[in-house]
Amino acid sequence: MLAAGLDAGPDGIHFVIISRNEPPVAFARLQAQDRINLLHQNEIRFTLEEATELVQGRIPDLDTEQIQA
């Protein structure tokens, strides 16, 4: 049902769908037509430095050693 909805969407509309699982086979056609892009865990994972920067921005009282522990 979701694949059909994405397929029927008008040009210029972008969707972001987040899941911990691989998409169902119904998405293969959309992927083959370059209508959807998949991002895998290794492509969006934070580095230690990025995670440290994020935490320090939200909890400035923590030092680097506490964050990386």
Rosetta blueprint (number, residue, H / E / L):
1 M L
2 L H
3 A H
4 A H
5 G H
6 L H
7 D H
8 A H
9 G L
10 P L
11 D L
12 G L
13 I L
14 H L
15 F L
16 V L
17 I L
18 I L
19 S L
20 R L
21 N L
22 E L
23 P L
24 P L
25 V H
26 A H
27 F H
28 A H
29 R H
30 L H
31 Q H
32 A H
33 Q L
34 D L
35 R L
36 I L
37 N L
38 L L
39 L L
40 H L
41 Q H
42 N H
43 E H
44 I H
45 R L
46 F L
47 T L
48 L H
49 E H
50 E H
51 A H
52 T H
53 E H
54 L H
55 V H
56 Q H
57 G H
58 R H
59 I L
60 P L
61 D L
62 L L
63 D L
64 T H
65 E H
66 Q H
67 I H
68 Q H
69 A L
